[in-house]
Amino acid sequence: MKAINSNKQFNDLVNSGKPFVLDFYADWCGPCQALLPTVEKLSKEFEGQVEILKVNVDEQRDLAGKFNIRSIPAIFFLQENKVVDRSIGVASETALRNKVAALV
């Protein structure tokens, strides 16, 4: 699973026109770490259809600010450069899978 490390990388993703998912997290966040295996599993499952990327809120403060992140984990589902769904806090694998599948 890839991580977004710059605003340019985010802009390239937006310009690609593909649906994508952003997982906002921090290394020190227990619930984020608990959710990570599920997000990685979905990233492999939907490879080639939906891009799923991690965004470290401590390293990418501008991007976290753009999405108005107030609590983590926060997962945003985007299609045609619009947020079509979101999940705040820990969610079940089934719930997240359904949200990702809706982007395909």
DAFENWO-V348118 format. One record per residue. N is the residue number from 1. RES is the residue in one letter. SS is DSSP state (~ for helix, > for strand, _ for the rest). PHI is phi in whole degrees, 0 to 359 (none if undefined). Layout:
n & res & ss & phi
N & RES & SS & PHI
N & RES & SS & PHI
//
This chain:
n & res & ss & phi
1 & M & _ & none
2 & K & > & 276
3 & A & > & 242
4 & I & _ & 272
5 & N & _ & 246
6 & S & _ & 199
7 & N & ~ & 296
8 & K & ~ & 298
9 & Q & ~ & 299
10 & F & ~ & 296
11 & N & ~ & 298
12 & D & ~ & 298
13 & L & ~ & 296
14 & V & ~ & 299
15 & N & ~ & 289
16 & S & ~ & 291
17 & G & _ & 81
18 & K & _ & 278
19 & P & _ & 292
20 & F & > & 211
21 & V & > & 234
22 & L & > & 246
23 & D & > & 255
24 & F & > & 277
25 & Y & > & 211
26 & A & _ & 219
27 & D & _ & 298
28 & W & _ & 275
29 & C & _ & 271
30 & G & ~ & 303
31 & P & ~ & 300
32 & C & ~ & 296
33 & Q & ~ & 293
34 & A & ~ & 293
35 & L & ~ & 277
36 & L & ~ & 306
37 & P & ~ & 301
38 & T & ~ & 294
39 & V & ~ & 295
40 & E & ~ & 296
41 & K & ~ & 298
42 & L & ~ & 293
43 & S & ~ & 299
44 & K & ~ & 289
45 & E & ~ & 297
46 & F & _ & 256
47 & E & _ & 305
48 & G & _ & 89
49 & Q & _ & 249
50 & V & _ & 224
51 & E & > & 275
52 & I & > & 244
53 & L & > & 230
54 & K & > & 266
55 & V & > & 229
56 & N & > & 282
57 & V & _ & 293
58 & D & _ & 284
59 & E & _ & 265
60 & Q & _ & 241
61 & R & ~ & 298
62 & D & ~ & 298
63 & L & ~ & 292
64 & A & ~ & 299
65 & G & ~ & 293
66 & K & ~ & 300
67 & F & _ & 265
68 & N & _ & 58
69 & I & _ & 289
70 & R & _ & 245
71 & S & _ & 214
72 & I & _ & 230
73 & P & _ & 291
74 & A & > & 226
75 & I & > & 243
76 & F & > & 247
77 & F & > & 250
78 & L & > & 239
79 & Q & > & 219
80 & E & _ & 51
81 & N & _ & 62
82 & K & > & 235
83 & V & > & 288
84 & V & > & 257
85 & D & > & 196
86 & R & > & 206
87 & S & > & 220
88 & I & > & 249
89 & G & _ & 89
90 & V & _ & 284
91 & A & _ & 233
92 & S & _ & 288
93 & E & ~ & 300
94 & T & ~ & 298
95 & A & ~ & 298
96 & L & ~ & 293
97 & R & ~ & 301
98 & N & ~ & 298
99 & K & ~ & 291
100 & V & ~ & 292
101 & A & ~ & 299
102 & A & _ & 295
103 & L & _ & 279
104 & V & _ & 285
//
